[in-house]
Amino acid sequence: MRRTLLLFVLFFFCFILFSQDKKDTIYLMNGNIVTEKVIDTLLGAITIYDTRKDNKKIHYEWDQLYKVSFSNGFQRYYYYQDTTIYNWFTRDEMWLFMKGERDARKNFVSWGTRIGAFSAGLLGGLSGTFWTPLLPYTFMAFNGITKVRVRPHAVSDPSLVQYDPYLLGFERVARQKRKVGAVIYGTIGSATGLGLFLIFHKHYPEHLRIQFLRINI
């Protein structure tokens, strides 16, 4: 009796497992990966359900797709090399480029940019002058010139750093993240410095007040 009950339970769970819809894997050109069941591939796009909203569909145009790996094992590539539409990379090179984007999006953090932008914003805000917005955005501009360092902890596979497409993809996303980080932390620093200025500027030494006044003029 126990053996029969155990077999029934195992059969029940296996039935539930295999009755569920197998999901497909969608590789987007921006480096993101979406795992969801494809419900339509017509009219120049593939369609899936948005799991965050009931009965809402998401459409990905073909030029947004690198490939789709279907649950039955079939793979369909949507990216192809064509310089007339600015697809300069081969299919393998684009895969490396996207891998670099994914690694940078997941692992790249520039604390130097964040600290520098916050410090520049804080100093500008403490002055209570036109330096308040100018310093952090000047820092952001010069920060974009510096080289992006690909550190070992940010790389999913060390062998990939020998390929230029991978490095280009990593650098592209890393520069975007540094720029966004500089804007956010520079703004926070400016707001903090300006708040401190409004509270404590009356207690500034006299020569600092005169200097700030001259800057304003």
C-alpha positions as CSV (number, residue, x, y, z in Angstrom):
1,M,0.0,0.0,0.0
2,R,2.8,2.4,0.9
3,R,4.7,1.5,-2.3
4,T,1.5,2.2,-4.4
5,L,1.0,5.5,-2.6
6,L,4.6,6.5,-3.2
7,L,4.4,5.7,-6.9
8,F,1.2,7.7,-7.2
9,V,2.8,10.8,-5.6
10,L,5.9,10.5,-7.9
11,F,3.6,10.1,-10.9
12,F,1.6,13.2,-9.8
13,F,4.7,15.4,-9.5
14,C,6.1,14.2,-12.8
15,F,2.8,15.0,-14.4
16,I,2.8,18.5,-13.0
17,L,6.5,19.0,-14.1
18,F,6.0,17.9,-17.7
19,S,2.6,19.5,-18.1
20,Q,4.1,22.9,-17.6
21,D,4.9,25.0,-20.7
22,K,8.6,24.9,-21.4
23,K,10.0,28.4,-21.8
24,D,12.1,29.8,-24.6
25,T,15.2,31.9,-24.2
26,I,15.4,35.2,-26.0
27,Y,18.7,36.9,-26.5
28,L,18.3,40.6,-27.1
29,M,20.8,42.9,-28.9
30,N,21.3,45.0,-25.8
31,G,22.8,42.0,-24.0
32,N,19.8,41.2,-21.9
33,I,18.3,37.6,-21.8
34,V,14.6,37.0,-21.4
35,T,13.3,33.5,-20.5
36,E,9.6,33.2,-21.4
37,K,7.3,31.3,-23.7
38,V,7.1,32.7,-27.2
39,I,3.5,32.9,-28.3
40,D,3.8,34.5,-31.7
41,T,6.6,35.1,-34.3
42,L,4.6,36.8,-37.0
43,L,4.7,40.4,-38.4
44,G,8.4,41.1,-37.9
45,A,8.4,40.5,-34.2
46,I,8.2,37.9,-31.5
47,T,5.6,38.1,-28.8
48,I,5.6,36.9,-25.2
49,Y,3.3,37.5,-22.2
50,D,4.4,40.1,-19.6
51,T,4.4,38.2,-16.4
52,R,4.2,41.4,-14.4
53,K,0.9,42.4,-15.9
54,D,-2.0,40.1,-16.6
55,N,-2.9,39.5,-20.3
56,K,-0.4,42.1,-21.5
57,K,2.0,41.2,-24.3
58,I,5.5,42.3,-25.0
59,H,6.7,42.6,-28.6
60,Y,10.3,42.4,-29.7
61,E,11.1,43.6,-33.2
62,W,13.5,41.5,-35.2
63,D,16.2,44.2,-35.1
64,Q,16.1,44.0,-31.3
65,L,16.9,40.2,-31.4
66,Y,20.2,38.3,-31.6
67,K,18.6,34.9,-31.5
68,V,15.9,32.8,-29.8
69,S,16.5,29.4,-28.4
70,F,13.2,27.5,-28.4
71,S,12.3,24.9,-25.9
72,N,12.3,22.1,-28.5
73,G,16.1,22.7,-29.2
74,F,15.7,24.8,-32.3
75,Q,17.6,28.0,-32.5
76,R,16.8,30.9,-34.8
77,Y,19.3,33.7,-35.4
78,Y,17.9,37.2,-36.2
79,Y,21.3,39.0,-36.3
80,Y,23.4,38.9,-39.4
81,Q,26.4,40.8,-40.6
82,D,25.3,43.6,-43.0
83,T,27.4,46.8,-43.2
84,T,24.6,48.6,-45.1
85,I,22.5,48.5,-41.8
86,Y,25.6,49.1,-39.6
87,N,25.9,45.5,-38.5
88,W,29.6,45.5,-38.6
89,F,30.4,42.5,-36.5
90,T,30.1,38.8,-37.6
91,R,27.7,36.7,-35.6
92,D,30.4,35.4,-33.4
93,E,31.9,38.8,-32.8
94,M,28.4,40.2,-31.9
95,W,28.0,37.4,-29.3
96,L,31.3,38.5,-27.7
97,F,30.2,42.1,-27.8
98,M,26.9,41.2,-26.1
99,K,28.7,39.1,-23.5
100,G,30.9,42.1,-22.6
101,E,27.8,44.2,-22.2
102,R,26.2,41.7,-19.9
103,D,29.3,41.4,-17.7
104,A,29.6,45.2,-17.4
105,R,25.9,45.6,-16.7
106,K,26.1,42.9,-14.0
107,N,29.5,43.4,-12.4
108,F,31.0,46.9,-13.2
109,V,31.0,49.4,-10.4
110,S,33.1,52.6,-10.4
111,W,33.5,53.7,-6.8
112,G,36.1,56.3,-7.9
113,T,33.5,58.0,-10.2
114,R,30.9,58.0,-7.4
115,I,33.2,59.4,-4.8
116,G,34.8,61.9,-7.1
117,A,31.4,63.1,-8.4
118,F,30.0,63.4,-4.9
119,S,33.1,65.3,-3.7
120,A,32.9,67.7,-6.6
121,G,29.2,68.3,-6.0
122,L,29.8,68.8,-2.3
123,L,32.5,71.4,-2.8
124,G,30.5,73.2,-5.4
125,G,27.4,73.2,-3.1
126,L,29.4,74.5,-0.1
127,S,30.5,77.5,-2.2
128,G,26.9,78.6,-2.8
129,T,27.9,79.9,-6.2
130,F,27.7,79.0,-9.8
131,W,30.2,76.2,-9.0
132,T,27.4,74.3,-7.4
133,P,26.3,72.7,-10.7
134,L,29.5,73.4,-12.6
135,L,31.9,71.3,-10.6
136,P,30.1,67.9,-10.7
137,Y,29.3,68.2,-14.4
138,T,32.8,69.2,-15.2
139,F,34.0,66.2,-13.3
140,M,31.5,64.0,-15.3
141,A,32.9,65.4,-18.6
142,F,36.5,64.7,-17.8
143,N,35.6,61.3,-16.2
144,G,34.3,60.2,-19.6
145,I,37.8,60.6,-21.1
146,T,39.6,58.2,-18.8
147,K,40.1,54.6,-19.8
148,V,37.8,51.9,-18.5
149,R,39.6,49.2,-16.6
150,V,38.3,45.7,-17.0
151,R,39.0,44.1,-13.5
152,P,39.1,40.3,-13.0
153,H,36.1,40.2,-10.7
154,A,33.9,41.8,-13.4
155,V,34.7,39.2,-16.0
156,S,32.7,36.0,-16.2
157,D,35.4,34.2,-18.2
158,P,39.0,35.6,-18.1
159,S,39.7,34.2,-21.6
160,L,37.2,36.7,-23.1
161,V,39.4,39.7,-22.5
162,Q,41.6,38.8,-25.4
163,Y,38.8,39.6,-27.8
164,D,38.3,43.2,-29.0
165,P,34.5,42.8,-29.5
166,Y,34.1,41.7,-25.8
167,L,36.2,44.7,-24.6
168,L,34.2,47.1,-26.8
169,G,30.9,45.8,-25.4
170,F,32.1,46.0,-21.8
171,E,33.5,49.5,-22.3
172,R,30.3,50.7,-23.9
173,V,28.1,49.8,-20.9
174,A,30.8,50.7,-18.3
175,R,31.0,54.2,-19.7
176,Q,27.2,54.5,-19.6
177,K,27.2,53.4,-16.0
178,R,30.0,55.8,-15.1
179,K,28.1,58.7,-16.7
180,V,24.9,57.9,-14.9
181,G,26.8,57.4,-11.6
182,A,28.5,60.7,-12.0
183,V,25.2,62.5,-12.6
184,I,23.4,60.8,-9.6
185,Y,26.2,61.2,-7.1
186,G,27.2,64.6,-8.3
187,T,23.6,65.8,-7.9
188,I,23.5,64.3,-4.4
189,G,26.7,66.0,-3.5
190,S,25.5,69.3,-4.8
191,A,22.3,69.1,-2.9
192,T,24.1,68.1,0.3
193,G,26.7,70.9,-0.1
194,L,24.0,73.5,-0.9
195,G,22.0,72.4,2.2
196,L,25.1,72.8,4.4
197,F,25.8,76.2,2.8
198,L,22.3,77.5,3.6
199,I,22.7,76.3,7.2
200,F,26.3,77.3,8.0
201,H,27.3,80.0,5.5
202,K,26.8,82.7,8.2
203,H,29.5,81.0,10.2
204,Y,32.0,81.0,7.3
205,P,35.2,82.9,7.9
206,E,35.1,86.5,6.6
207,H,37.6,86.0,3.8
208,L,35.6,83.1,2.5
209,R,32.5,85.2,2.3
210,I,34.3,87.9,0.3
211,Q,35.8,85.3,-2.0
212,F,32.4,83.8,-2.7
213,L,30.9,87.3,-3.2
214,R,33.5,88.1,-5.8
215,I,32.8,84.8,-7.6
216,N,29.1,85.8,-7.7
217,I,29.9,89.1,-9.2
